[in-house]
């Protein structure tokens, strides 16, 4: 039902062409599932906060644009995701904003509704996850809520499509909320004072609040320096009056407003106990138990290794690399190139030792693709089941010693699949300090799944003691560097606030669609970087620089690390692609050129290397060339330094 208040300016349909519909809401309320249902295009549907980092754009059946914004709890940003959402709302002039809310937590949702009201954008309130709310005994008077807010309100279950037809029909009826809460007199007087000096137009209350909160994007739109200084003075006066920070003051007053607005509109009935509900409660307790929770983590890691490390890295890679590419594709393309391409340089560029097909695509499609595919499937299972945020909660305490919190679990776990992809997902962290710190740790001590398969193969040659030593060294380096870097890198860490979603039975269609969406990202974003890396390697080889670099590295490799000269080339290859460097070391070990002592030393060095040139390029894109250069300048010598210490220690204790 529509409850647009009188006086609302309705935009004619012919004037709305080209103006988008925008989905907004906090993480984990089903925006991406709703986006898929409305457009037919998949955006990552996750049961973990922070999956949608970038703006996703699709088309409604009538051809109009629709945007899926990153998860946000506030239009005054505290993170990169919220900055994207704020920018869209301030610049895109949406014809309708669909606020997607969790029907179980309506009070929290109204905080964002209030800000949209103060921004004065036409909106619809979509209460999603209504099936879970009803299962918990939550009853909401939708018509009464729509009447009080003055906007259309609809209940949906996005994953099944329930209520979607009603939502589509309401889009043309979106309107600016009628509700205009007033704050306590001191705060209200400050806002009215600033509003009176702002240019006329919608959203003046929101901009006045933004000035008081020192919001960077709002302040950029205010050219009057005197007005900005007046806003700063008013904030100081308000905080002195209340004795609290201004964000806390606003939160308390908005909480009172939400309580009053929802009076008599929301009721809770006792829910009937069922077998699934009982099992869900037991699993909720066990996954967060201080002892059993860690046993569950160990079990999940073992299962992940069996699926990714054994099935993906051995069975699938063995077939694709040795049979499909090695026996069929490469020989066939080689024959074609030799017959139809008369220029040796072009032939070598495509199918030579450092060729785009023989190396880059074989690596990207035959080796890494099956590994990341199985990893993405396992990761999607943890997301949709609701286990991933519980893993974040379990790891929050140990992560605090590294200057991080449980939110860093997402990129750190993704790093075991692909460090390049994980570097991109550091955007979900709330402060620049956290993003740089996690990027450093990913580059230093988190091996990707492709490398892990090779590492475990080499360790099998050196014995179980080598595995324990290698894991101990990597864990110690991760802890020590994280602890020290957290105290050196400037900035602040964010608080860890995480809503635990209910444990759910994953939907097969969601798992498959999510895995395919991430594979699409891998093929579009990562594989081209692998091809560029191989082209650089080809150029170095053609110019004779490859052998020269290897000869320059030989004294360091043979002297300090105690390794044979051939490993110098493997370390150089490891910079361009770390897992290929590990594969080269594996070949040397299999040929009997490395002792158990040398296998361990070489594995420590290649693990602590910068993952690959693709990751370096992405670090430049995400954090700037200065940060990327600083991380690389630290990681390279540090990897050789630790490797040399391991060599000397093994010699001292008779390990050589």
C-alpha positions in Angstrom: 0.0 0.0 0.0 1.2 3.5 -0.9 1.1 6.3 1.7 2.8 9.2 -0.1 1.9 12.4 1.8 0.3 15.3 0.1 2.5 17.9 -1.3 5.2 15.4 -2.5 6.5 16.3 -5.9 5.9 13.4 -8.2 8.3 13.1 -11.2 6.5 12.3 -14.4 7.4 9.0 -15.9 8.9 10.5 -19.1 11.2 12.7 -17.0 12.5 9.7 -15.0 14.1 8.0 -18.0 17.8 7.4 -17.3 17.5 8.1 -13.5 18.3 4.9 -11.6 16.6 2.9 -9.0 19.1 2.4 -6.1 19.2 -0.4 -3.6 20.6 0.6 -0.2 20.8 -1.2 3.1 23.3 -2.8 5.5 25.2 -5.9 4.7 23.6 -9.3 4.9 20.0 -8.2 4.3 19.6 -9.6 0.8 20.2 -6.6 -1.5 22.2 -8.7 -4.0 19.6 -11.4 -4.1 17.0 -8.8 -4.7 19.1 -7.3 -7.4 19.3 -10.7 -9.1 15.6 -11.2 -8.9 14.8 -7.7 -10.3 17.3 -7.8 -13.2 18.2 -11.4 -13.9 21.9 -10.6 -13.4 23.7 -12.1 -10.5 25.6 -10.1 -7.9 27.4 -12.0 -5.2 24.7 -13.2 -2.8 26.4 -13.6 0.6 25.6 -14.5 4.1 28.6 -12.5 5.3 28.8 -8.7 5.8 30.7 -6.8 3.1 30.5 -9.0 0.1 29.4 -6.4 -2.4 32.2 -3.9 -2.5 31.7 -2.3 -5.8 28.7 -0.7 -7.4 26.7 -3.1 -9.5 24.6 -1.8 -12.4 21.8 -3.7 -14.1 18.6 -3.1 -16.0 15.0 -3.5 -15.0 12.6 -5.2 -17.3 11.4 -1.8 -18.6 15.0 -0.9 -19.5 15.6 1.5 -16.6 18.9 1.3 -14.7 19.2 -0.1 -11.2 22.2 0.1 -8.9 23.1 -2.3 -6.1 25.2 -0.3 -3.7 27.7 -1.8 -1.1 26.4 -2.5 2.4 25.9 0.6 4.5 24.5 1.3 7.9 24.9 5.1 7.7 24.9 7.8 5.0 27.8 9.5 6.9 30.5 7.0 5.8 32.9 5.1 8.1 34.2 2.8 5.3 34.9 2.6 1.6 31.7 0.8 0.9 29.6 3.5 2.6 31.4 6.2 0.7 30.3 4.5 -2.5 26.7 4.5 -1.4 26.8 8.1 -0.2 28.3 9.2 -3.5 25.6 7.5 -5.6 22.8 9.0 -3.6 24.2 12.5 -3.8 25.1 12.4 -7.5 22.8 10.0 -9.3 19.5 11.7 -8.6 17.6 8.4 -8.2 14.0 8.1 -9.2 13.5 5.7 -6.3 15.6 4.4 -3.5 14.7 0.9 -2.3 15.9 0.5 1.3 16.3 -3.2 1.9 15.9 -4.0 5.6 16.0 -7.1 7.7 12.5 -7.6 8.9 13.8 -9.1 12.2 15.7 -5.9 13.1 13.4 -3.1 12.0 14.4 -0.7 14.7 18.0 -0.7 13.5 16.8 -0.3 9.9 14.9 2.9 10.8 18.2 4.7 11.6 18.9 4.5 7.8 15.3 5.4 7.0 15.7 8.6 9.0 18.8 9.6 7.1 17.1 9.0 3.7 14.2 11.1 5.0 16.6 13.9 5.9 18.2 13.6 2.4 14.7 13.9 0.9 14.9 11.1 -1.7 11.9 9.2 -2.9 12.0 5.8 -1.4 10.3 2.4 -0.7 11.0 0.4 2.5 11.4 -3.3 1.6 11.3 -5.6 4.7 13.2 -8.6 3.4 13.9 -11.9 5.1 10.2 -11.9 6.1 10.2 -15.7 6.2 12.9 -15.7 8.9 11.1 -13.0 10.8 7.9 -15.0 10.8 9.8 -18.1 11.9 11.0 -16.1 14.9 7.4 -15.0 15.7 7.8 -11.4 14.5 4.6 -9.7 13.3 4.7 -6.3 11.6 1.8 -4.0 10.8 2.9 -3.0 7.3 0.0 -0.6 6.6 0.5 1.1 9.9 4.2 1.5 9.3 3.6 2.8 5.8 1.1 5.4 7.2 3.6 6.6 9.8 6.5 6.9 7.5 4.6 8.2 4.5 6.3 5.8 2.0 5.3 2.5 0.4 6.3 -0.6 2.6 6.5 -4.1 1.2 7.5 -7.5 2.6 9.7 -9.8 0.5 11.7 -13.0 0.6 14.3 -12.2 -2.1 15.9 -15.6 -2.5 12.5 -17.2 -3.4 11.0 -14.2 -5.2 8.1 -13.8 -2.7 6.7 -10.2 -2.8 8.8 -9.2 -5.8 5.9 -8.5 -8.1 4.4 -6.1 -5.5 7.8 -4.4 -5.1 8.1 -3.8 -8.9 4.6 -2.4 -9.0 5.5 0.1 -6.2 8.6 1.6 -7.8 6.7 4.4 -9.7 5.0 5.3 -6.4 8.2 5.9 -4.4 8.0 9.2 -2.5 9.9 11.2 0.1 9.1 10.1 3.6 6.7 12.3 5.5 8.3 11.8 8.9 10.6 14.6 10.0 11.9 13.9 13.5 13.1 16.7 15.6 16.0 16.5 18.0 16.6 17.9 21.4 16.5 21.8 21.4 20.3 22.4 21.5 20.9 20.1 18.5 17.8 21.2 16.7 18.7 24.9 17.0 22.2 24.2 15.7 20.8 22.4 12.7 18.3 25.1 11.9 21.0 27.7 12.1 23.1 25.9 9.5 20.1 25.0 7.3 19.2 28.7 7.1 22.5 29.5 5.5 22.5 26.6 2.9 21.1 27.1 -0.6 17.5 26.1 -1.0 16.7 22.6 -2.2 16.1 19.1 -1.0 18.3 17.5 1.6 19.3 20.6 3.6 18.8 18.9 6.9 21.1 16.0 5.8 23.8 18.5 4.7 23.6 20.4 7.9 24.1 17.2 9.8 27.0 16.3 7.5 28.6 19.7 8.3 28.3 19.0 12.1 29.7 15.5 11.6 32.6 16.9 9.5 31.7 14.6 6.6 34.3 15.1 3.9 32.0 14.9 0.9 29.5 17.3 2.4 32.2 19.8 3.3 33.5 19.7 -0.3 30.1 21.0 -1.4 30.2 23.9 1.0 32.5 26.7 -0.5 31.9 29.1 2.4 34.8 28.7 4.8 33.1 30.8 7.4 30.1 28.5 7.4 32.4 25.4 7.8 34.1 27.0 10.7 30.8 27.9 12.3 29.7 24.2 12.0 32.9 23.1 13.7 32.3 25.6 16.5 28.7 24.4 16.9 29.8 20.8 17.1 32.3 21.7 19.9 29.6 23.5 21.8 27.2 20.6 21.4 29.7 18.0 22.7 30.6 20.3 25.6 26.9 20.6 26.4 26.1 16.9 26.3 29.5 15.7 27.5 29.5 13.0 24.7 30.7 12.7 21.1 28.2 14.0 18.6 27.7 10.6 16.8 26.7 9.1 20.2 24.3 11.9 20.8 22.6 11.4 17.4 22.4 7.7 17.9 20.7 8.0 21.2 18.1 10.5 20.0 17.4 8.5 16.8 17.0 5.3 18.9 14.3 7.1 21.0 12.6 8.2 17.7 12.6 4.7 16.3 11.1 3.3 19.5 8.3 5.8 19.5 7.5 5.3 15.8 7.3 1.5 16.1 5.0 1.6 19.1 2.2 -0.9 18.6 3.4 -1.8 15.1 5.7 -4.8 15.9 4.7 -7.8 18.0 6.6 -11.0 18.9 4.9 -14.4 19.4 6.6 -17.4 21.0 8.0 -19.5 18.2 7.3 -23.2 18.0 10.3 -25.4 18.6 11.2 -27.8 15.8 14.0 -30.1 15.0 15.8 -27.7 12.8 15.4 -24.9 15.3 16.8 -27.1 18.0 19.8 -28.1 15.8 20.3 -24.5 14.8 20.6 -23.4 18.4 23.0 -26.2 19.2 25.2 -25.3 16.3 25.1 -21.6 17.2 26.5 -22.5 20.6 29.1 -25.0 19.4 30.5 -22.9 16.6 31.3 -20.1 19.1 32.4 -22.4 22.0 36.0 -21.6 23.2 37.1 -25.2 22.8 34.6 -27.0 20.4 34.7 -23.9 18.1 38.4 -24.5 17.4 37.8 -28.2 16.7 35.1 -27.2 14.2 37.6 -24.8 12.6 40.1 -27.6 12.3 37.5 -30.0 10.8 36.5 -27.4 8.2 40.1 -26.7 7.3 40.7 -30.4 6.8 37.6 -30.7 4.6 38.7 -27.6 2.6 42.1 -29.2 2.1 40.5 -32.4 0.8 38.3 -30.5 -1.6 40.7 -27.8 -2.8 44.1 -29.3 -2.1 43.4 -32.9 -3.2 40.5 -32.9 -5.6 41.1 -29.4 -7.1 44.9 -29.2 -7.0 45.7 -32.8 -7.8 42.8 -34.5 -9.7 41.4 -31.5 -11.7 44.8 -29.9 -12.3 46.3 -33.2 -13.3 43.7 -33.7 -16.0 43.6 -30.2 -17.3 47.4 -29.5 -17.2 48.8 -32.9 -18.3 46.0 -34.2 -20.5 43.8 -31.4 -21.8 46.4 -28.7 -22.3 49.6 -30.8 -22.3 48.5 -33.6 -24.6 45.8 -32.0 -26.7 45.6 -28.2 -26.8 49.3 -27.1 -26.8 50.5 -29.7 -29.4 47.6 -28.8 -31.7 48.2 -25.0 -31.3 52.0 -25.5 -31.7 51.4 -27.3 -35.0 49.1 -24.6 -36.2 51.6 -21.8 -35.3 54.5 -23.6 -36.9 52.5 -23.9 -40.1 50.8 -20.6 -40.3 53.0 -18.1 -38.4 56.3 -17.5 -40.3 57.8 -15.1 -37.7 59.7 -16.8 -34.9 59.3 -14.0 -32.5 55.5 -14.1 -32.8 55.5 -17.9 -32.5 57.7 -17.7 -29.3 55.5 -15.0 -27.9 52.5 -17.3 -28.2 53.8 -20.9 -27.7 57.4 -20.5 -26.6 58.8 -21.2 -23.1 57.3 -17.9 -21.9 54.3 -17.9 -24.3 50.9 -16.4 -23.8 49.3 -19.8 -24.6 51.9 -22.2 -23.5 52.5 -20.5 -20.1 50.0 -17.7 -19.3 46.8 -19.5 -20.3 48.0 -22.9 -19.2 48.7 -21.4 -15.8 45.5 -19.4 -15.6 43.1 -22.0 -16.9 44.7 -25.4 -16.3 46.4 -24.8 -12.9 44.8 -22.0 -11.1 41.2 -22.1 -12.4 40.3 -25.6 -11.1 41.9 -24.7 -7.7 40.1 -21.4 -7.3 36.8 -23.0 -8.6 36.8 -25.5 -5.8 37.9 -22.9 -3.2 35.1 -20.5 -4.3 32.6 -23.3 -4.0 33.7 -24.1 -0.4 33.9 -20.4 0.5 30.3 -19.9 -0.9 29.1 -22.8 1.2 30.6 -21.1 4.4 29.0 -17.8 3.4 25.5 -19.1 2.6 25.4 -21.3 5.7 26.2 -18.4 8.0 29.4 -19.9 9.3 31.8 -17.3 8.0 30.8 -14.5 10.4 31.1 -17.1 13.3 34.6 -17.8 12.1 35.3 -14.1 12.2 34.0 -13.9 15.8 36.3 -16.8 16.8 39.3 -15.2 15.3 38.6 -11.7 16.6 40.7 -12.2 19.7 43.9 -13.5 18.1 43.6 -10.9 15.3 43.6 -8.2 17.9 47.2 -8.9 18.6 47.9 -8.0 15.0 46.1 -4.7 15.2 43.1 -6.2 13.4 39.7 -7.6 14.2 37.5 -10.5 13.0 36.5 -8.6 9.9 39.9 -9.3 8.4 39.0 -13.0 8.2 37.4 -12.4 4.8 40.5 -11.3 2.9 42.8 -13.5 4.9 40.8 -16.6 4.1 40.3 -15.6 0.5 44.1 -15.2 0.3 44.3 -19.0 0.6 42.4 -19.1 -2.7 44.0 -16.2 -4.6 46.0 -13.4 -2.9 45.3 -11.1 -5.8 41.6 -11.4 -5.3 42.0 -11.1 -1.5 44.0 -7.9 -1.9 41.0 -6.4 -3.6 38.6 -7.5 -0.9 40.6 -5.5 1.7 38.2 -2.7 0.8 35.7 -4.2 3.2 38.0 -3.1 6.1 37.0 0.2 7.7 40.3 2.1 8.1 43.3 2.6 5.8 45.6 1.2 8.5 43.7 -2.1 8.5 43.7 -2.3 4.7 47.4 -1.7 4.4 48.2 -4.0 7.3 46.2 -6.9 5.8 47.7 -6.3 2.4 51.2 -6.5 4.0 50.3 -9.8 5.7 48.7 -11.2 2.5 51.8 -10.3 0.5 54.2 -11.7 3.2 52.9 -15.0 4.6 49.6 -16.1 3.1 50.2 -18.7 0.3 47.5 -19.0 -2.4 45.8 -22.4 -3.0 47.9 -23.0 -6.1 51.1 -22.6 -4.2 49.9 -24.6 -1.2 49.4 -27.7 -3.4 53.0 -27.5 -4.6 54.2 -26.7 -1.0 52.5 -29.8 0.4 54.0 -31.9 -2.4 57.5 -30.8 -1.6 57.0 -31.2 2.2 56.0 -34.8 1.6 59.5 -35.3 0.3 61.1 -33.7 3.4 59.0 -35.5 6.0 56.4 -34.5 8.7 59.0 -32.6 10.8 59.5 -30.2 7.8 55.7 -29.5 7.8 55.7 -28.6 11.5 58.8 -26.4 11.1 57.4 -24.6 8.0 54.0 -24.0 9.7 55.7 -22.7 12.8 58.0 -20.3 10.9 55.1 -18.9 8.8 52.8 -18.5 11.8 55.6 -16.8 13.9 56.5 -14.4 11.0 52.8 -13.6 10.6 52.3 -12.9 14.3 55.6 -10.9 14.7 55.3 -8.8 11.6 51.6 -8.1 12.3 52.3 -7.1 15.9 55.1 -4.7 15.0 53.5 -3.3 11.9 50.3 -2.5 13.8 52.4 -0.2 16.0 54.3 1.4 13.1 51.6 2.0 10.5 49.9 5.2 11.3 46.1 5.4 11.8 43.4 3.8 14.0 41.8 0.4 14.0 38.0 0.1 13.8 35.7 -1.5 16.3 34.4 -5.0 15.6 30.6 -5.0 15.4 29.1 -8.0 13.6 25.6 -9.2 13.4 25.5 -13.0 13.4 23.0 -14.2 10.8 21.1 -17.4 11.5 22.6 -20.6 10.3 20.9 -21.6 7.1 20.7 -24.5 4.8 22.6 -23.3 1.7 20.6 -23.2 -1.6 22.2 -25.0 -4.4 21.3 -22.4 -7.0 22.9 -19.6 -4.9 26.1 -21.7 -4.5 26.4 -22.3 -8.2 25.5 -18.7 -9.2 27.9 -17.3 -6.6 30.8 -19.5 -7.8 30.1 -18.6 -11.4 30.1 -14.9 -10.6 33.4 -15.1 -8.8 34.9 -17.2 -11.7 33.7 -14.5 -14.1 35.6 -11.9 -12.0 38.7 -14.2 -12.0 38.7 -14.6 -15.8 38.1 -10.8 -16.4 40.4 -9.3 -13.7 43.1 -11.8 -12.8 43.9 -13.8 -16.0 44.8 -10.6 -18.0 47.3 -9.7 -15.2 48.8 -13.2 -15.6 49.2 -12.6 -19.3 50.9 -9.3 -18.7 53.2 -10.9 -16.2 54.2 -13.6 -18.8 54.8 -10.9 -21.4 57.2 -9.1 -19.0 59.0 -12.4 -18.4 59.2 -13.0 -22.2 60.7 -9.5 -22.7 63.3 -10.0 -20.0 64.3 -13.3 -21.6 64.6 -11.8 -25.1 66.7 -8.9 -23.8 69.0 -11.3 -22.0 68.2 -9.7 -18.7 66.7 -12.9 -17.2 70.0 -14.8 -17.2 71.8 -11.7 -15.9 69.4 -11.3 -13.0 69.8 -15.0 -12.1 73.6 -14.6 -12.1 73.5 -11.6 -9.9 71.3 -13.5 -7.4 73.5 -16.6 -7.4 75.9 -15.5 -4.6 73.0 -14.6 -2.3 71.3 -17.9 -3.0 74.3 -20.2 -2.7 76.0 -18.3 0.1 73.4 -17.0 2.5 70.7 -19.6 1.8 72.9 -22.6 1.0 70.9 -23.5 -2.1 72.1 -24.7 -5.5 72.5 -22.0 -8.2 69.5 -23.2 -10.2 67.2 -22.0 -7.5 68.0 -18.3 -8.3 65.9 -18.6 -11.5 63.1 -20.2 -9.5 63.0 -17.2 -7.1 62.9 -14.8 -10.1 60.1 -16.7 -11.6 58.5 -16.7 -8.1 58.3 -12.9 -8.3 56.3 -13.0 -11.5 54.2 -15.9 -10.2 55.0 -17.3 -6.8 53.4 -20.6 -7.3 55.3 -21.1 -10.5 58.5 -20.5 -8.6 57.4 -23.1 -6.1 56.6 -25.5 -9.0 60.2 -25.0 -10.3 61.6 -25.8 -6.8 59.4 -28.9 -6.8 61.0 -30.1 -10.0 64.5 -29.5 -8.6 63.5 -31.5 -5.5 62.0 -34.3 -7.5 65.2 -34.5 -9.5 67.2 -34.9 -6.3 68.9 -31.5 -6.5 67.6 -30.4 -3.1 68.2 -32.0 0.3 65.5 -32.0 3.0 67.3 -29.1 4.6 67.3 -27.1 1.3 63.6 -28.0 0.6 62.6 -26.4 3.9 64.8 -23.3 3.3 63.5 -22.8 -0.2 59.9 -23.2 0.8 60.3 -20.6 3.6 61.7 -18.1 1.1 59.2 -18.7 -1.6 56.3 -18.5 0.9 57.4 -15.2 2.3 57.9 -13.7 -1.2 55.5 -11.1 -2.7 52.9 -13.4 -4.2 53.2 -12.3 -7.9 53.5 -9.3 -10.1 49.7 -9.3 -10.5 49.3 -8.7 -6.8 51.9 -6.0 -6.8 50.0 -4.2 -9.6 46.8 -4.6 -7.7 48.4 -3.1 -4.6 49.4 -0.1 -6.7 45.8 0.2 -7.8 44.3 -0.2 -4.3 46.8 1.7 -2.1 49.0 3.7 -4.5 52.5 3.1 -5.7 54.3 4.4 -2.6 52.5 1.8 -0.4 53.1 -1.0 -2.9 56.8 0.0 -3.2 57.2 0.1 0.6 55.6 -3.3 1.1 57.7 -4.9 -1.7 60.9 -3.3 -0.4 60.2 -4.8 3.0 59.0 -8.3 1.9 61.8 -9.2 -0.6 64.8 -8.7 1.7 62.9 -10.0 4.7 62.1 -13.3 2.9 65.8 -13.9 2.1 66.7 -12.8 5.7 64.4 -15.3 7.3 65.4 -18.0 4.9 69.1 -17.4 5.7 68.3 -17.6 9.4 66.5 -20.9 8.9 69.6 -22.2 7.0 72.0 -21.2 9.7 69.7 -22.7 12.4 69.4 -26.0 10.6 73.2 -26.1 10.2 73.7 -25.3 13.8 71.3 -28.1 14.9 72.7 -30.5 12.3 69.8 -30.3 10.0 71.9 -30.1 6.8 
